[in-house]
Amino acid sequence: MGSIFKPEDKTRRRMIERALEDLDPNIRDAVKRLIEDYQGKDLEKKLRDLIGLKKTIDLIEKTK
């Protein structure tokens, strides 16, 4: 059986996809995995370590 997504999940996924467009494809995949595996401050720290502070802030702002 396939996954079931709520409409807000699809909207959130689209926002994340748009926010990640300018990243290298390998980095983009790593960021997607982090977003699925972590939440809150843990996610922010992992993103900062991977893509840097400025891009993390931009990503968070675009997806709010």
N, C-alpha and C positions, 0 to 999 in steps of 0.2 A: 504494500500500500504506500501511496505517496504521502508526503508531509502536508499538513494542513496549516495554512497561514491565515491569520486575521488580516483584514484590510489594512490596519495600521502597520502590520509587519511588512507588507508589500511597500507601503509608502516609505517606511523607514529604510528598507533595503535600497529603494531607488535613490533616496537622499544620500545614503552612504556611497553608492556606486558613483553618483555625480561628484561627491566630494573627493573620491579617490582617483578620478580620471587622470590627473596630472602626475600620478606616481608611476614609477617603473612597475611593469607587470609582476615581477617577483615580489617587490615590496607590497604591492596592492594585495596579492594573495596572502602574504604574511599578516597584513593588517586585518584582513577579513577574518582570518583564523583567530587572531587576538580578540576581535570584537565578539566572536561567537563564544570564546572560552573564558573571558574575563569581564568583570563589571566594575563600575565605580572607580575608586582611586587606583586599584590594581591595574585596571585597563589603561588609565591615563599614564601611569608610570611605565608600563610596557610599551605604549605608543611613543612616549618621549624617548625611551631608549632606542627604539627602532627608527623613527622618522624625525626626531628632534622636536624641540619645544614649539617652535613657530608653526610647523605643519600640524602638530597635535592640537594646538589651540584653534587653528583654522578648521580642522576636521570637526572638532567638537562644536564650534560655532555653527558650521554649516548643517549639522545634523540635529540641532536643538529644535 
